[in-house]
Amino acid sequence: MYRIFCESYDNFLKTFEEESYRLNIAKPFELIVHPEKLEKEKEMQSDLYKKTCDLLSYMKNNITRFPKFKAFLWTLNSRNIMPEEYKVASNDELEEQAKLVNSFLKLAYWY
């Protein structure tokens, strides 16, 4: 699942030529795809890190709505990418991110 997410994220990025709302919404995904960046952002306690953690918490709390999150979070856990709640991301933002992650896991950007 992790590989699917990473490759889907790369394919998703290729669909944009300029900044957009959806591209902006996906910024926390960068830290999931690149754990070394996650560690650097964690040390700085950056907003991007906190938003990524909020997303992971939101995903964990919405497994019943998005069942694919369960296995995906398990693969992230094995990479020491853990949910933590900071409450810096808005619910609208988290909902849009969750839908996008779900579309990645359903192979919408898999080619």
Phi, psi and omega in degrees: 000323181298316180298319178300314180299311183298314180291323177295321178299315178299317178294321177300314181299326181291346181276358183243138175253342180213169179304142177208169180301313183294324177293319178295319180299330185273000183307317179298339180297331180304322181285334176286320181289329183237086183304332178293325175290324177302315181297318179296316180292327178296316179301323181274350184052046183289161176298323179298317177299313181296322178292324177295315178297319177300318178299314180298321177295317179299317178298315180300321181281354182236028180298327180294326177282326183233080187302333181294341180297329184301307180292322180296314179297326177297317179293325177291319177304319181293343177258012180062033174255103190245148175288145175206140185260122177245340180060043175258339180269144178283157178298322178298316179298314180297321179296316179296319178295317180298318178297321180292315176301315180300320179294324175299313183290339176269009175071025179295333180244024182265113175208000000 
